[in-house]
Amino acid sequence: MANLNWFPINPLRKEDGSFYALALMENAEELKPVALDADDDPFAQFKVIQSTLNIQTALDLGIGIGSVYGSFKSFVLSYEAMLFTEKIVTNPIGGKIYGTRWGAGLRVVLKVSDIQSKTSFNFGAIAAAAELGLAKVEYEINGIGINSPNILKILPGPGEFSFENYTKILEAAEKVKKYMADNSDKLTPQPFQVFMSDEINKDVFKDSQSVLYAAKNVVSRNTLGEALSKSAGKYSSDIIEGFYAKMGILDDHVKPSRDDRREASDFLDV
């Protein structure tokens, strides 16, 4: 079996029950959430869930912000504070969906770009990086399965993502959690995550990082051999070799020229 992971998804569905976000996939009409049973408690557990996605995957799942422009240097972080339950099947729905998390709560989506530090990819670290000017961060906040306009009013509006707004979001999450605990009868469970093969996200993300790695090595005027050696299998050797080939460098021992360095630097500055 493929490696499986939970991925956040836009819960909106078409009249036939299939996900709008997956409408462009093959056999899209079959791609539906694993159904809840009549005796399931859709709000059986509470958890804060953080997921890191490449830009294209986030857009494909309907939770992206903006476009894929600059995606080699960008990623999406999804932060969800949810009351939920999960359903898993052995025979995937539509050949792709092995499980669904149904629930209600708060979803914050961050699009992080131009990050200039080696900070870990978590909500608090990204807030600190944004506050220090080490990353450009766009964000949006959505209530999922919450029908009360009053509780949604406490959520911070759009703006610059800073440590102050990070604190406000955490405070709002606590209020939303209390509201949900006291008003579970007013919540509507929504399919907010799907259990799918990690190929949907892993390969593109690794490819993006491999391109960046190769470009930075050309800027440093490292030979192809040096770049491959330092990679130690962390990045795709095919992509590293392909990037160097694009620069006209096919020999493992040839040092990139100053013109190559300039071209790679321009690529990173896009």
ABEGO torsion letter per residue (X at the ends): XBBBBBBBBBABBBAAGBBAAAAABBGAAABBBBBBBAABBAAABBBBBBBBBBAAAAAAAGABBEBABGAAABBBBBBBBBBBBBBBBABBBGGABABBBBEBEBBBBBBBBGBABABBBBAAAAAAAAAAGABBBBBBBBBBGBABAAAAAABBBBEBBBAAAAAAAAAAAAAAAAAAAAAAAABBBBBABBBBBAAAAAAAAAAAAAAAAAAAAAAAGBBAAAAAAAAGGABBAAAAAAAAAAAGBABAABBBBAAAAAAAAAAAAX
